[in-house]
Amino acid sequence: MRMYKPPHVGELITETLNELNLSIDILAEKLEMNVYETEQLVNGNLIITLPIAKRLSMTLGSSSSFWLNIQKNYYKRSSIKNEFF
């Protein structure tokens, strides 16, 4: 039986940026983060905190819980072990 592999939050952010025709630079500005941090978020090297989840929610839609749960589910199902989950 094939196991479901949840998407990484960065994949969903990238997909949403493409749909909204937004760049990383614009996203960084809207998230009140620098471009490097935003790239780290999209690449999976930055953990989504509640403040980031709230800003993602306001900028890209969905609830802050949605963004936090996407991240949590990814880490729970992946081989990546994270002390936060």
Secondary structure, 3 states (H helix, E strand, C coil): CCCCCCCCHHHHHHHHHHHHCCCHHHHHHHHCCCHHHHHHHHCCCCCCCHHHHHHHHHHHCCCHHHHHHHHHHHHHHCCCCCCCC
